[in-house]
Amino acid sequence: MSHGTTTSAHMRNELLRPPHESSAQGYDTGRLSVEVEGQRFRVRTPQLATQWLPDTPGNRHMTVVWFRLLVDDHGKPLCTLQDFASIVGSPNRQAASQHLEDFRQCGEDFRAFVLRKRKVDATVVEAVLAELLHTPLAGPTALVPRVQARLDRHDLSVANIESALEQISCVPVLRVLRRQLETGQVHYQEAWLLTELLESLALPAPPPAGWSGPSADRGMRLADPTTVAALVTPDVPLAQVPGSLCWLTFLMTLFYWNVPLSVLGRWCGVHKTTILRWVVGCAVALWPLVSQWIAERVKAPMVYVDEKWLKIRGRWHDWFVVFDVTTALPVLAALLPSRSQWACRWLGVQLRRLHKVPQVIITDGLQAYAYLAQGAKHVLCRLHHQQRVTQWLKQHCTTEEEITTRKKVMKNVLQTHDKRTVRRRLARLKGQAPALGITTWITQVEAKLPQLICSVGSIRLPSTTNAIERFFRTFQRFYTTRGGFHSVLSAKRELLLFLVVYVFTQHATTGQAPIETILPEARRMPLYRLINDPFRALQERGNVKGKPEMADLLLPKAAAA
């Protein structure tokens, strides 16, 4: 680009003084360097330099254009576009080239270039603000078509909207957002949950309501679903249960105990996905029978409630479980995308549909559980409370000595079986709180004291949530080897498989399965034997004449002969 602008030697000496030594910081690209000093900058080359200018985007853009217009005696530009890119702080020559192109589009007129209309001007910012006040939680992608429709334009991008958002104050947006939250017009990340709630209320209650599991796809359904009833019928001989179903139950048990699907597939000579379809299909077929027993025989006047986070396609979900205190059986389980108050309200609706309205709820202290059931008595787990004492001290104390001296007296408040002792210790500690720096903690404890003290010295109310914690520890062993699930649907199916095998699995300490608390005859079911004693059961099925001893099972055939 030539404009006939040349700089002779004497003109350079007269008009542009050479740069002097300075303490300013800058960066050099070879033939051109940019020096920055506070809020000022200047550009210099081996031949000339500018004076100090305010460091603004407009000045830098004009400097790029002006230096590009300077040529030597032979009409050659003094510097390359790559050198000019450093003026606008970019490593790419395209940054400088774009400003020169803008200058050309303005007819190479400096005034038009300076006053050219930006794509993101005040009109665009006002349009973005108007749309944002209508829906404060809308993102840049959602705002693009709405702003373009408002302005009757088609050249705006997500980057333009983000640039406009940077120029908008949060004050008016927060004011509208608070008003919408107070009036119930907006619920963050709850669209799926509210839709699920309305759809479940609109449908007739399935038998049993609230426990309806995901349906089985083709390839998961059993060839003869009626044969599943034989597995859960007491006193049915194993010889009357189809052999394929017995082995399928055995595979389901191995999968529950974390034997890899690839290994099971290699043993059976099929692909691992085929094994997964088999065992999940068996669990889905069994679950309606198991859930019906729980729904009909468990009243659940007192329940534990807790949640476990699960990763599904890289996103966190929460698996809520409502656990009956008396029977140690799960009366409700739900996989939800959040653990907000709306999630807990949805759980409450499902409990009412099951005709189970708990009178006492024992939790770890999640505030959203207050919306689970109106009028229920809430009990906080004292073990979780004691654990949070240490966490609070680590956040508010600097030395190990400070933590040790305060931890003992803070935990000692609830280490008694007498309610009056708790109140007396708390009152005494409150007087020492300013000196110990724990006034905030005392205020928090006083606020939740009714939920903590009600289980102190009580025989009826549990003081901890240990029962449901043991349940989740068992599930953690099942879940850890999976490292997440592929989809919500597959997660729900594998959770049902875990529940089916869990309720039929004997505890190591008691020798009794959870299902036996409501169904004592479960011990005589083929499913119970195949889950808890599979090798003996499968061998007995092949030996219809009598029940073999373990020594006979382990005796090699060659030795027996």
Backbone torsions as a table, in degrees:
resi	resn	phi	psi	omega
1	MET	NA	120.6	-176.4
2	SER	-121.1	129.3	177.8
3	HIS	-120.9	12.8	179.2
4	GLY	71.1	21.5	-178.7
5	THR	-99.5	114.1	179.1
6	THR	-125.1	157.4	179.6
7	THR	-124.8	105.5	176.9
8	SER	-75.4	170.0	-174.4
9	ALA	-64.8	-45.2	-176.9
10	HIS	-69.7	-32.1	177.2
11	MET	-67.4	-38.5	179.0
12	ARG	-64.7	-37.0	179.9
13	ASN	-72.3	-31.0	-177.4
14	GLU	-80.4	-45.6	-169.6
15	LEU	-90.9	-36.1	-174.5
16	LEU	-121.4	111.1	-178.8
17	ARG	-74.1	148.2	177.6
18	PRO	-69.7	148.5	-178.5
19	PRO	-67.8	142.5	176.9
20	HIS	-98.4	166.6	179.8
21	GLU	-64.5	135.6	-176.5
22	SER	-142.8	159.2	177.2
23	SER	-87.5	3.7	-177.3
24	ALA	-67.8	150.1	176.6
25	GLN	-91.3	149.5	179.4
26	GLY	-163.0	-174.8	177.3
27	TYR	-138.1	142.5	-171.4
28	ASP	-116.5	132.1	176.7
29	THR	-107.2	11.6	-179.9
30	GLY	116.1	-84.6	-179.7
31	ARG	-89.6	-12.5	-177.9
32	LEU	-138.9	138.2	178.5
33	SER	-134.2	152.4	178.6
34	VAL	-119.4	124.6	178.1
35	GLU	-108.3	137.1	-179.0
36	VAL	-123.1	131.7	178.3
37	GLU	-137.5	100.3	-177.0
38	GLY	65.8	-121.9	179.9
39	GLN	-99.8	20.0	179.5
40	ARG	-122.5	159.7	176.4
41	PHE	-148.1	162.1	171.8
42	ARG	-151.0	157.5	-178.6
43	VAL	-119.0	138.2	178.0
44	ARG	-141.6	152.9	174.9
45	THR	-126.1	174.0	176.7
46	PRO	-59.2	-21.2	-177.3
47	GLN	-98.1	-32.8	-171.7
48	LEU	-154.5	174.3	179.7
49	ALA	-155.5	154.8	174.4
50	THR	-90.1	165.2	170.6
51	GLN	-77.5	171.6	178.6
52	TRP	-69.6	130.4	-178.4
53	LEU	-123.9	153.0	173.5
54	PRO	-59.0	135.7	-176.4
55	ASP	-82.4	83.9	179.1
56	THR	-121.9	155.3	177.7
57	PRO	-58.0	-39.6	-179.4
58	GLY	-62.1	-43.1	179.2
59	ASN	-64.6	-38.9	179.2
60	ARG	-66.5	-40.8	179.3
61	HIS	-64.9	-41.2	178.9
62	MET	-66.6	-35.2	179.6
63	THR	-64.8	-38.7	177.4
64	VAL	-59.3	-48.3	-178.3
65	VAL	-65.1	-44.1	-176.1
66	TRP	-65.2	-43.3	-180.0
67	PHE	-67.2	-32.2	178.9
68	ARG	-68.2	-26.7	179.7
69	LEU	-76.6	-18.5	-179.7
70	LEU	-78.7	128.9	179.3
71	VAL	-129.8	162.9	179.3
72	ASP	-87.5	-169.7	-177.3
73	ASP	-64.4	-20.4	-179.5
74	HIS	-97.9	6.7	179.7
75	GLY	79.0	15.5	-179.0
76	LYS	-98.3	132.6	178.8
77	PRO	-55.3	146.4	-177.7
78	LEU	-68.0	-34.5	-177.7
79	CYS	-136.5	163.6	179.3
80	THR	-89.3	168.0	177.0
81	LEU	-63.1	-33.2	178.0
82	GLN	-62.7	-37.1	176.6
83	ASP	-66.3	-40.6	-177.8
84	PHE	-68.1	-24.9	-179.1
85	ALA	-61.0	-28.1	179.5
86	SER	-67.1	-23.2	179.8
87	ILE	-65.3	-36.1	179.8
88	VAL	-98.1	14.0	174.5
89	GLY	70.2	33.8	-178.8
90	SER	-124.9	144.3	176.1
91	PRO	-83.6	-5.7	-174.8
92	ASN	-105.0	137.1	178.7
93	ARG	-66.2	-21.7	-179.3
94	GLN	-63.0	-27.1	179.7
95	ALA	-63.2	-44.0	177.5
96	ALA	-71.9	-37.5	-179.4
97	SER	-62.1	-34.4	-179.3
98	GLN	-65.7	-40.0	178.9
99	HIS	-66.7	-37.5	176.7
100	LEU	-66.5	-37.1	177.4
101	GLU	-65.9	-39.7	175.6
102	ASP	-61.4	-37.6	179.3
103	PHE	-65.2	-40.6	178.2
104	ARG	-64.4	-41.8	-178.7
105	GLN	-65.8	-20.0	176.5
106	CYS	-89.2	15.8	-179.9
107	GLY	73.1	22.8	-178.2
108	GLU	53.5	38.2	178.0
109	ASP	-110.1	122.7	-175.4
110	PHE	-63.4	-39.9	-178.7
111	ARG	-64.6	-43.7	178.3
112	ALA	-65.5	-35.0	179.3
113	PHE	-66.1	-42.1	-179.1
114	VAL	-69.4	-36.9	-175.4
115	LEU	-96.4	10.8	-177.2
116	ARG	-61.4	149.6	-176.7
117	LYS	-80.1	125.0	177.0
118	ARG	-78.3	151.4	178.8
119	LYS	-65.0	-40.0	177.3
120	VAL	-100.5	86.7	179.6
121	ASP	-105.9	-169.9	-177.7
122	ALA	-61.6	-32.7	-179.9
123	THR	-65.5	-41.7	179.2
124	VAL	-66.8	-41.9	179.9
125	VAL	-61.8	-42.1	178.7
126	GLU	-64.7	-38.6	179.3
127	ALA	-67.0	-41.2	177.8
128	VAL	-63.4	-42.0	179.1
129	LEU	-63.1	-40.4	179.2
130	ALA	-62.8	-43.3	178.4
131	GLU	-69.5	-34.8	-179.1
132	LEU	-69.6	-34.4	177.2
133	LEU	-69.3	-24.0	177.4
134	HIS	-76.1	-42.7	177.5
135	THR	-135.0	90.7	-174.1
136	PRO	-61.5	-23.2	-176.6
137	LEU	-93.5	5.9	180.0
138	ALA	-70.3	140.1	178.9
139	GLY	-92.6	173.7	-178.7
140	PRO	-57.5	-39.9	-179.0
141	THR	-62.9	-41.0	179.1
142	ALA	-72.0	-26.4	-177.2
143	LEU	-79.6	-24.6	-175.5
144	VAL	-56.3	-57.1	-177.6
145	PRO	-65.0	-31.9	-178.4
146	ARG	-71.7	-40.0	178.0
147	VAL	-69.0	-40.0	178.6
148	GLN	-64.2	-38.2	177.5
149	ALA	-67.0	-37.1	179.7
150	ARG	-66.7	-38.5	-177.5
151	LEU	-95.7	-3.8	-177.0
152	ASP	57.7	47.6	178.4
153	ARG	-126.4	162.5	-179.1
154	HIS	-137.5	18.3	-175.2
155	ASP	-113.3	7.6	-178.3
156	LEU	-88.3	146.2	-179.9
157	SER	-121.9	175.5	177.4
158	VAL	-62.0	-37.8	178.5
159	ALA	-62.9	-36.8	177.3
160	ASN	-65.1	-40.4	179.4
161	ILE	-65.9	-41.7	178.0
162	GLU	-63.0	-37.3	176.4
163	SER	-64.3	-39.1	177.5
164	ALA	-67.7	-37.7	179.5
165	LEU	-63.2	-32.0	178.9
166	GLU	-66.2	-20.3	-178.9
167	GLN	-96.4	3.6	-176.2
168	ILE	-104.0	132.9	177.0
169	SER	-73.5	146.9	-179.4
170	CYS	-81.4	-11.7	-174.5
171	VAL	-61.1	-53.9	-179.2
172	PRO	-66.0	-32.6	-179.7
173	VAL	-67.9	-44.1	178.8
174	LEU	-64.3	-35.6	179.3
175	ARG	-62.7	-44.3	178.8
176	VAL	-68.2	-39.2	-178.7
177	LEU	-64.4	-42.2	177.5
178	ARG	-61.9	-42.6	-179.2
179	ARG	-64.1	-40.5	179.0
180	GLN	-68.7	-36.4	177.5
181	LEU	-66.3	-40.6	-179.5
182	GLU	-66.4	-33.9	-178.9
183	THR	-91.6	1.6	177.5
184	GLY	75.0	24.1	-178.6
185	GLN	-90.2	-10.6	-179.0
186	VAL	-142.0	139.4	178.7
187	HIS	-138.6	111.8	-174.1
188	TYR	-65.6	122.9	175.5
189	GLN	58.0	29.0	-177.5
190	GLU	-116.5	11.6	-178.5
191	ALA	-62.3	-44.6	-179.7
192	TRP	-63.2	-43.2	-176.3
193	LEU	-66.0	-44.5	180.0
194	LEU	-66.0	-37.6	177.0
195	THR	-63.5	-44.0	178.4
196	GLU	-60.7	-39.8	-179.2
197	LEU	-64.4	-46.9	-178.3
198	LEU	-65.2	-39.2	179.6
199	GLU	-67.1	-39.0	-179.5
200	SER	-68.8	-32.7	177.9
201	LEU	-74.9	-28.5	-178.6
202	ALA	-76.1	-26.5	-177.9
203	LEU	-85.5	151.6	173.8
204	PRO	-65.3	145.9	-175.8
205	ALA	-65.0	122.6	177.4
206	PRO	-74.8	160.0	179.7
207	PRO	-95.2	115.1	-8.6
208	PRO	-85.8	148.7	-177.0
209	ALA	-64.2	143.3	175.8
210	GLY	84.7	-19.3	-178.2
211	TRP	-104.5	10.8	-177.3
212	SER	-65.8	125.4	-178.4
213	GLY	-97.2	174.1	178.5
214	PRO	-67.4	146.5	-179.4
215	SER	-75.8	159.5	179.7
216	ALA	-89.6	135.4	176.3
217	ASP	-77.4	171.9	175.7
218	ARG	-62.9	132.8	-175.0
219	GLY	100.9	-16.6	176.6
220	MET	-102.2	-20.5	-177.7
221	ARG	-73.8	141.4	176.3
222	LEU	-74.0	148.7	-179.0
223	ALA	-60.8	-38.1	178.7
224	ASP	-132.8	89.8	-176.1
225	PRO	-59.1	-22.8	-178.3
226	THR	-68.2	-20.9	-179.8
227	THR	-70.2	-18.0	178.6
228	VAL	-63.1	-32.7	-179.9
229	ALA	-59.5	-31.2	179.2
230	ALA	-64.9	-30.0	180.0
231	LEU	-66.7	-30.2	-174.6
232	VAL	-113.5	23.5	175.7
233	THR	-103.2	122.2	-177.9
234	PRO	-61.3	147.4	173.4
235	ASP	64.8	14.9	174.7
236	VAL	-80.7	124.6	178.9
237	PRO	-62.5	144.6	179.3
238	LEU	-62.4	-25.4	179.6
239	ALA	-64.7	-22.8	180.0
240	GLN	-88.6	-4.3	176.4
241	VAL	-93.6	129.3	-179.7
242	PRO	-52.4	138.7	-177.6
243	GLY	-59.8	-38.1	179.6
244	SER	-62.8	-35.4	179.4
245	LEU	-71.1	-35.7	176.0
246	CYS	-63.0	-46.4	179.6
247	TRP	-67.8	-33.2	177.4
248	LEU	-64.9	-40.2	176.2
249	THR	-65.1	-37.2	177.2
250	PHE	-63.5	-42.5	177.3
251	LEU	-63.7	-38.9	178.3
252	MET	-62.6	-39.2	178.2
253	THR	-66.8	-42.0	178.0
254	LEU	-63.4	-39.5	177.8
255	PHE	-64.6	-38.3	177.6
256	TYR	-61.6	-36.4	-179.8
257	TRP	-90.9	21.7	168.2
258	ASN	72.5	23.8	168.8
259	VAL	-70.9	126.0	-174.7
260	PRO	-58.9	144.6	177.8
261	LEU	-61.9	-34.8	179.7
262	SER	-63.4	-36.6	178.0
263	VAL	-68.8	-45.7	178.1
264	LEU	-60.4	-39.9	178.7
265	GLY	-65.1	-38.0	178.4
266	ARG	-67.1	-38.9	178.2
267	TRP	-63.6	-38.5	-175.2
268	CYS	-93.4	-6.2	178.5
269	GLY	75.3	25.7	178.3
270	VAL	-131.6	171.3	179.6
271	HIS	-73.4	154.1	-177.1
272	LYS	-64.1	-30.2	178.2
273	THR	-67.7	-29.7	176.5
274	THR	-66.9	-41.1	176.5
275	ILE	-60.4	-43.3	-179.2
276	LEU	-61.8	-42.9	178.5
277	ARG	-62.9	-39.8	-179.9
278	TRP	-62.8	-53.8	-173.0
279	VAL	-70.1	-37.3	178.2
280	VAL	-67.9	-40.1	178.1
281	GLY	-62.3	-37.4	177.5
282	CYS	-65.7	-42.3	-179.6
283	ALA	-66.5	-41.5	179.4
284	VAL	-64.0	-34.1	178.1
285	ALA	-72.2	-32.6	-179.2
286	LEU	-80.4	-29.1	-170.7
287	TRP	-60.4	-42.8	179.1
288	PRO	-55.4	-37.0	179.4
289	LEU	-68.6	-44.8	-178.5
290	VAL	-65.9	-45.4	-178.0
291	SER	-65.5	-31.0	178.1
292	GLN	-67.1	-39.1	176.7
293	TRP	-61.7	-45.1	-178.6
294	ILE	-64.4	-44.1	-178.1
295	ALA	-64.3	-35.8	-176.0
296	GLU	-84.3	-27.9	-170.2
297	ARG	-111.1	-7.3	-180.0
298	VAL	-110.3	121.8	-178.6
299	LYS	-87.2	-33.9	175.8
300	ALA	59.0	54.9	173.8
301	PRO	-74.0	-21.9	-179.8
302	MET	-134.6	124.2	-172.5
303	VAL	-134.6	153.0	165.0
304	TYR	-93.6	147.4	174.0
305	VAL	-134.0	128.8	178.3
306	ASP	-152.6	167.9	-178.7
307	GLU	-136.1	154.0	179.2
308	LYS	-130.0	129.7	179.7
309	TRP	-76.9	141.2	177.4
310	LEU	-131.0	147.1	177.5
311	LYS	-103.7	123.7	-179.9
312	ILE	-126.5	112.0	-177.1
313	ARG	51.7	43.3	175.6
314	GLY	82.2	0.7	-179.8
315	ARG	-117.1	144.7	-176.9
316	TRP	-84.7	136.3	172.6
317	HIS	-127.6	167.0	179.6
318	ASP	-121.6	129.4	176.7
319	TRP	-100.2	106.1	179.5
320	PHE	-87.1	138.1	177.4
321	VAL	-132.9	128.3	173.2
322	VAL	-102.8	119.5	-167.9
323	PHE	-117.5	123.0	-179.4
324	ASP	-71.7	133.6	-177.0
325	VAL	-70.2	-43.1	-173.7
326	THR	-69.4	-46.1	-173.8
327	THR	-99.0	-12.2	-176.0
328	ALA	57.4	40.3	178.0
329	LEU	-118.9	143.8	175.9
330	PRO	-75.2	120.1	179.6
331	VAL	-93.2	-16.4	177.8
332	LEU	-158.4	137.9	174.9
333	ALA	-139.3	136.6	-177.1
334	ALA	-146.1	135.0	176.9
335	LEU	-100.1	114.5	-173.4
336	LEU	-126.2	155.6	-176.9
337	PRO	-79.5	-6.5	179.0
338	SER	-154.9	174.7	176.8
339	ARG	-125.3	41.6	-179.7
340	SER	-81.6	-178.2	179.2
341	GLN	-63.7	-29.6	-179.9
342	TRP	-72.2	-32.6	174.9
343	ALA	-63.1	-42.6	179.8
344	CYS	-70.6	-35.6	175.0
345	ARG	-61.8	-39.4	178.8
346	TRP	-64.4	-40.6	176.5
347	LEU	-60.8	-40.8	178.3
348	GLY	-61.5	-39.3	177.6
349	VAL	-63.4	-42.2	179.7
350	GLN	-65.6	-36.7	177.1
351	LEU	-64.5	-40.4	178.9
352	ARG	-66.6	-35.2	177.4
353	ARG	-67.5	-27.3	175.2
354	LEU	-83.4	1.4	-177.3
355	HIS	61.2	38.8	177.6
356	LYS	-128.7	104.9	178.5
357	VAL	-115.0	98.8	-175.5
358	PRO	-65.1	142.4	176.4
359	GLN	-90.7	-25.9	179.1
360	VAL	-131.5	132.7	179.5
361	ILE	-125.3	121.2	178.6
362	ILE	-105.8	123.2	-175.4
363	THR	-135.6	176.4	177.2
364	ASP	-92.5	1.2	174.4
365	GLY	111.5	5.6	176.8
366	LEU	-60.8	125.4	-173.4
367	GLN	-63.1	-31.3	-177.6
368	ALA	-64.9	-19.0	179.9
369	TYR	-66.7	-13.9	177.5
370	ALA	-64.1	-21.3	-179.0
371	TYR	-93.8	5.3	-174.3
372	LEU	-69.8	-48.3	-177.7
373	ALA	-148.8	122.0	-179.3
374	GLN	-71.2	136.8	177.1
375	GLY	84.0	-5.2	-179.5
376	ALA	-76.7	150.2	177.0
377	LYS	-85.8	126.0	-177.3
378	HIS	-101.3	130.3	179.0
379	VAL	-119.8	129.9	178.9
380	LEU	-94.4	141.1	178.6
381	CYS	-68.9	122.5	-178.5
382	ARG	-72.1	-28.1	177.8
383	LEU	-64.2	-44.4	177.2
384	HIS	-63.6	-37.5	178.1
385	HIS	-61.4	-44.7	-179.4
386	GLN	-66.0	-37.0	178.0
387	GLN	-66.0	-34.8	179.6
388	ARG	-71.9	-20.2	175.2
389	VAL	-60.7	-48.0	178.9
390	THR	-62.5	-42.3	179.3
391	GLN	-62.2	-41.3	-179.1
392	TRP	-65.3	-42.0	-178.8
393	LEU	-65.4	-38.6	179.4
394	LYS	-65.7	-27.5	179.5
395	GLN	-82.6	-26.2	-172.8
396	HIS	-113.7	-5.6	178.8
397	CYS	-117.5	153.3	-174.4
398	THR	-102.9	-30.9	-176.4
399	THR	-115.2	157.2	178.9
400	GLU	-66.8	-31.0	179.3
401	GLU	-66.0	-40.9	177.3
402	GLU	-63.0	-40.2	-180.0
403	ILE	-65.7	-44.1	-176.4
404	THR	-65.0	-43.3	-177.4
405	THR	-68.4	-32.6	-178.2
406	ARG	-87.1	-32.3	-176.0
407	LYS	-59.4	-42.4	-175.4
408	LYS	-62.7	-46.9	-177.3
409	VAL	-73.0	-31.3	-179.9
410	MET	-71.7	-40.8	178.9
411	LYS	-75.2	-25.7	-177.5
412	ASN	-67.3	-17.2	-177.5
413	VAL	-57.2	-42.6	-175.2
414	LEU	-102.5	5.1	-179.3
415	GLN	-88.6	67.6	179.9
416	THR	-161.0	167.0	177.4
417	HIS	-108.6	12.0	-176.6
418	ASP	-122.1	126.6	-178.4
419	LYS	-65.8	-37.3	-180.0
420	ARG	-65.6	-34.4	177.4
421	THR	-65.2	-37.4	177.8
422	VAL	-61.4	-48.3	-178.7
423	ARG	-65.1	-38.1	-179.3
424	ARG	-67.5	-43.3	179.0
425	ARG	-65.5	-39.5	179.7
426	LEU	-66.3	-40.4	178.3
427	ALA	-64.0	-41.4	178.8
428	ARG	-65.9	-40.6	179.0
429	LEU	-68.6	-30.9	177.9
430	LYS	-62.7	-37.3	177.5
431	GLY	-66.7	-28.9	179.5
432	GLN	-91.1	-5.8	-173.5
433	ALA	-58.8	-45.3	-179.4
434	PRO	-58.8	-40.0	-179.6
435	ALA	-70.2	-34.3	-179.6
436	LEU	-85.8	-13.4	-179.3
437	GLY	73.7	32.9	-177.1
438	ILE	-121.5	26.8	-178.6
439	THR	-60.4	-41.0	179.8
440	THR	-62.4	-41.2	179.4
441	TRP	-65.7	-39.8	178.0
442	ILE	-60.5	-42.1	179.1
443	THR	-62.3	-41.2	179.3
444	GLN	-65.5	-41.1	-179.8
445	VAL	-66.9	-41.2	179.1
446	GLU	-62.0	-34.0	-179.2
447	ALA	-68.1	-34.6	-178.4
448	LYS	-108.4	14.8	-179.4
449	LEU	-60.3	-41.2	178.4
450	PRO	-56.8	-34.6	179.9
451	GLN	-80.1	-22.0	179.2
452	LEU	-87.2	-39.1	-170.8
453	ILE	-81.0	-18.5	-174.3
454	CYS	-64.7	-27.1	-179.8
455	SER	-92.1	-4.6	-179.4
456	VAL	-69.8	121.7	-179.8
457	GLY	73.2	7.5	-177.5
458	SER	-90.6	138.3	175.5
459	ILE	-88.2	-30.2	-175.3
460	ARG	-82.6	-40.6	-173.9
461	LEU	-91.8	126.6	175.6
462	PRO	-66.8	145.1	179.6
463	SER	-93.6	-12.7	179.8
464	THR	-136.9	171.1	175.5
465	THR	-105.1	36.1	-174.3
466	ASN	-60.8	-34.7	-176.8
467	ALA	-62.6	-47.9	-179.6
468	ILE	-74.7	-25.8	175.0
469	GLU	-65.9	-38.4	175.7
470	ARG	-63.8	-38.5	176.7
471	PHE	-59.5	-46.0	-178.4
472	PHE	-72.7	-27.1	174.1
473	ARG	-66.1	-39.8	175.4
474	THR	-63.5	-41.8	178.1
475	PHE	-66.1	-36.2	-180.0
476	GLN	-59.7	-38.0	176.2
477	ARG	-63.4	-39.4	178.2
478	PHE	-68.6	-37.9	-173.0
479	TYR	-81.9	-33.1	-172.3
480	THR	-58.2	-41.5	-177.2
481	THR	-69.9	-15.8	-179.8
482	ARG	-89.5	-31.5	177.1
483	GLY	62.7	31.2	-178.9
484	GLY	114.4	169.9	-178.5
485	PHE	-121.3	159.1	-176.6
486	HIS	-76.1	-36.1	-178.4
487	SER	-154.2	168.3	178.4
488	VAL	-63.4	-39.9	-178.8
489	LEU	-64.7	-46.1	179.3
490	SER	-66.1	-33.5	176.9
491	ALA	-63.7	-45.1	179.8
492	LYS	-61.0	-39.1	-178.7
493	ARG	-67.8	-42.5	-179.4
494	GLU	-72.0	-28.1	174.8
495	LEU	-67.3	-37.5	176.3
496	LEU	-65.2	-39.3	177.3
497	LEU	-60.8	-43.7	178.5
498	PHE	-60.6	-43.4	-178.0
499	LEU	-65.4	-41.1	-178.7
500	VAL	-60.9	-49.9	-177.8
501	VAL	-71.3	-34.2	-178.5
502	TYR	-61.8	-47.6	-174.7
503	VAL	-69.4	-17.7	178.9
504	PHE	-101.7	0.0	-177.2
505	THR	-92.8	130.8	179.0
506	GLN	-68.2	140.1	171.8
507	HIS	-75.5	142.5	-176.1
508	ALA	-64.5	-31.7	-176.3
509	THR	-84.7	-40.6	-175.2
510	THR	-95.5	-22.2	-176.2
511	GLY	70.7	17.2	-177.5
512	GLN	-126.5	139.9	177.3
513	ALA	-85.4	149.9	179.8
514	PRO	-55.7	-35.7	-177.3
515	ILE	-64.7	-21.6	-177.9
516	GLU	-70.3	-19.2	179.2
517	THR	-66.6	-27.9	178.6
518	ILE	-112.0	-14.6	-176.3
519	LEU	-140.8	79.1	-176.9
520	PRO	-58.2	-30.7	-178.3
521	GLU	-73.4	-2.2	179.1
522	ALA	-61.2	-27.5	-179.8
523	ARG	-62.8	-23.6	-178.3
524	ARG	-94.9	8.4	179.4
525	MET	-84.9	144.9	176.1
526	PRO	-57.9	-37.0	180.0
527	LEU	-61.6	-40.9	179.8
528	TYR	-61.1	-43.5	-178.0
529	ARG	-71.2	-38.7	-179.5
530	LEU	-68.3	-27.0	179.4
531	ILE	-83.9	-40.5	-172.7
532	ASN	-97.0	-22.6	179.6
533	ASP	-143.7	62.7	-169.6
534	PRO	-67.0	-39.9	-175.9
535	PHE	-66.6	-44.6	178.3
536	ARG	-64.9	-39.6	-178.2
537	ALA	-66.0	-43.5	-179.8
538	LEU	-67.4	-36.7	177.5
539	GLN	-68.5	-38.3	179.1
540	GLU	-65.7	-35.0	179.1
541	ARG	-63.2	-32.6	178.0
542	GLY	-80.1	-19.2	-179.8
543	ASN	-112.1	86.5	-175.0
544	VAL	-75.9	-10.2	-176.4
545	LYS	-80.5	-26.9	-177.9
546	GLY	-172.4	170.6	-178.8
547	LYS	-89.4	119.3	-177.2
548	PRO	-77.4	156.2	172.8
549	GLU	-87.1	158.3	-179.1
550	MET	-62.0	-35.3	178.6
551	ALA	-62.0	-35.3	178.4
552	ASP	-68.8	-35.2	-179.2
553	LEU	-66.6	-34.6	-176.5
554	LEU	-90.5	-6.0	-176.8
555	LEU	-77.4	123.8	178.2
556	PRO	-62.8	147.7	-177.8
557	LYS	-64.9	-36.0	-178.8
558	ALA	-64.5	-39.9	179.2
559	ALA	-70.2	-35.6	-179.3
560	ALA	-66.0	-33.5	178.6
561	ALA	-70.8	NA	NA
